[in-house]
Amino acid sequence: MDIGIIGGTGPAGRGLGLRLAAAGMSVAIGSRDPARAAGVVDEMAARWAGRLGGSLSGVGNVEATGGKLVVLATPWDAAVRTVAELGDRLEGKVLVSMANALVREGQEMVPLFHPRGSVAAAVQAAAPGAKVAAAFHHLPAREMADLDSGLVADVLVCADDPEATGETMSLVERIEGLRPLDAGSLSQAAAIEAFTAVCVTLNIRHRAHSTLKLAGI
Ligand SMILES: NC(=O)c1ccc[n+]([C@@H]2O[C@H](COP(=O)([O-])OP(=O)(O)OC[C@H]3O[C@@H](n4cnc5c(N)ncnc54)[C@H](OP(=O)(O)O)[C@@H]3O)[C@@H](O)[C@H]2O)c1
């Protein structure tokens, strides 16, 4: 298994898993309920038959930690508890946090500020033996889940561990249309996560499906 996605049955995990499987990787979609994961994978495989160079499987979250790299795709307020429950299974692994702590207020999204600075920092504290990176925050799940969407986007990656940065950037590079950008240490995750509120608000106000693309770099 190349990639395990904890909480992979939601729109974000499915979209990412699909793109990685289309890029030839072996991806396990994890769930609290392995039967639910299997059902989600069956649906995806049926829709994209013939388009997946790699493979998809549906597993429990515990099994998903067997990936060479593990992605955490639960809602932000379940991230710390989920990781803590997995105990030392994440020891030594690169663990990518994609959670955004946001709340909708009328026609806009506003960020919630985690006591540890970011969800990614809280995940790192809950799994001290893991090499946590933060990435994929600004990608629209709907476009990720549609291989015909022609998605083009930059993906900001930050981590304290150079291996976590490097492996996460290599993963992003596997996906057609995505460009990884090294955005620095895990301290940057606070701003990266919060900026998602701006991205989503722009999409609400302009009825758009925009992605993040930085000029001049
Ligand atoms: N949606 C987007 O466009 C997008 C884009 C970038 C980043 N993100 C971030 O990616 C993460 C996932 O987004 P999403 O929209 O896919 O979220 P979601 O659908 O709300 O949740 C994803 C999965 O997490 C599991 N889950 C839900 N509540 C849980 C709990 N209390 N404890 C443990 N597991 C739980 C569920 O899987 P099971 O029931 O199968 O266990 C669910 O399918 C979020 O943190 C979000 O901020 C989202």
PDBQT file of the ligand as one rigid body, heavy atoms in Angstrom, charges set to zero:
ROOT
HETATM    1  N1  LIG A 301     -14.103  19.197   1.282  1.00  0.00    +0.000 N 
HETATM    2  C1  LIG A 301     -13.116  19.906   0.750  1.00  0.00    +0.000 C 
HETATM    3  O1  LIG A 301     -13.244  20.517  -0.337  1.00  0.00    +0.000 OA
HETATM    4  C2  LIG A 301     -11.775  19.966   1.456  1.00  0.00    +0.000 A 
HETATM    5  C3  LIG A 301     -10.660  20.454   0.764  1.00  0.00    +0.000 A 
HETATM    6  C4  LIG A 301      -9.421  20.480   1.425  1.00  0.00    +0.000 A 
HETATM    7  C5  LIG A 301      -9.325  20.051   2.748  1.00  0.00    +0.000 A 
HETATM    8  N2  LIG A 301     -10.431  19.603   3.379  1.00  0.00    +0.000 N 
HETATM    9  C6  LIG A 301     -10.305  19.118   4.763  1.00  0.00    +0.000 C 
HETATM   10  O2  LIG A 301     -10.250  17.709   4.667  1.00  0.00    +0.000 OA
HETATM   11  C7  LIG A 301     -10.928  17.109   5.771  1.00  0.00    +0.000 C 
HETATM   12  C8  LIG A 301     -12.037  16.189   5.261  1.00  0.00    +0.000 C 
HETATM   13  O3  LIG A 301     -12.983  16.948   4.545  1.00  0.00    +0.000 OA
HETATM   14  P1  LIG A 301     -14.360  16.275   4.106  1.00  0.00    +0.000 P 
HETATM   15  O4  LIG A 301     -15.180  17.332   3.490  1.00  0.00    +0.000 OA
HETATM   16  O5  LIG A 301     -14.067  15.029   3.343  1.00  0.00    +0.000 OA
HETATM   17  O6  LIG A 301     -14.930  15.901   5.567  1.00  0.00    +0.000 OA
HETATM   18  P2  LIG A 301     -16.130  14.947   6.058  1.00  0.00    +0.000 P 
HETATM   19  O7  LIG A 301     -16.833  14.394   4.891  1.00  0.00    +0.000 OA
HETATM   20  O8  LIG A 301     -16.942  15.713   7.043  1.00  0.00    +0.000 OA
HETATM   21  O9  LIG A 301     -15.351  13.814   6.870  1.00  0.00    +0.000 OA
HETATM   22  C9  LIG A 301     -14.468  12.899   6.253  1.00  0.00    +0.000 C 
HETATM   23  C10 LIG A 301     -14.619  11.533   6.892  1.00  0.00    +0.000 C 
HETATM   24  O10 LIG A 301     -14.182  11.601   8.253  1.00  0.00    +0.000 OA
HETATM   25  C11 LIG A 301     -14.850  10.597   9.000  1.00  0.00    +0.000 C 
HETATM   26  N3  LIG A 301     -15.384  11.199  10.219  1.00  0.00    +0.000 N 
HETATM   27  C12 LIG A 301     -16.434  12.048  10.344  1.00  0.00    +0.000 A 
HETATM   28  N4  LIG A 301     -16.646  12.392  11.634  1.00  0.00    +0.000 NA
HETATM   29  C13 LIG A 301     -15.693  11.726  12.338  1.00  0.00    +0.000 A 
HETATM   30  C14 LIG A 301     -15.396  11.646  13.726  1.00  0.00    +0.000 A 
HETATM   31  N5  LIG A 301     -16.100  12.324  14.642  1.00  0.00    +0.000 N 
HETATM   32  N6  LIG A 301     -14.360  10.848  14.119  1.00  0.00    +0.000 NA
HETATM   33  C15 LIG A 301     -13.629  10.150  13.193  1.00  0.00    +0.000 A 
HETATM   34  N7  LIG A 301     -13.889  10.176  11.868  1.00  0.00    +0.000 NA
HETATM   35  C16 LIG A 301     -14.893  10.963  11.453  1.00  0.00    +0.000 A 
HETATM   36  C17 LIG A 301     -15.995  10.069   8.139  1.00  0.00    +0.000 C 
HETATM   37  O11 LIG A 301     -15.595   8.783   7.652  1.00  0.00    +0.000 OA
HETATM   38  P3  LIG A 301     -16.195   7.406   8.264  1.00  0.00    +0.000 P 
HETATM   39  O12 LIG A 301     -17.592   7.699   8.783  1.00  0.00    +0.000 OA
HETATM   40  O13 LIG A 301     -16.211   6.537   7.063  1.00  0.00    +0.000 OA
HETATM   41  O14 LIG A 301     -15.237   7.016   9.320  1.00  0.00    +0.000 OA
HETATM   42  C18 LIG A 301     -16.052  11.038   6.973  1.00  0.00    +0.000 C 
HETATM   43  O15 LIG A 301     -16.449  10.436   5.766  1.00  0.00    +0.000 OA
HETATM   44  C19 LIG A 301     -11.491  18.251   6.626  1.00  0.00    +0.000 C 
HETATM   45  O16 LIG A 301     -10.642  18.451   7.724  1.00  0.00    +0.000 OA
HETATM   46  C20 LIG A 301     -11.467  19.444   5.689  1.00  0.00    +0.000 C 
HETATM   47  O17 LIG A 301     -11.234  20.649   6.393  1.00  0.00    +0.000 OA
HETATM   48  C21 LIG A 301     -11.652  19.528   2.772  1.00  0.00    +0.000 A 
ENDROOT
TORSDOF 0
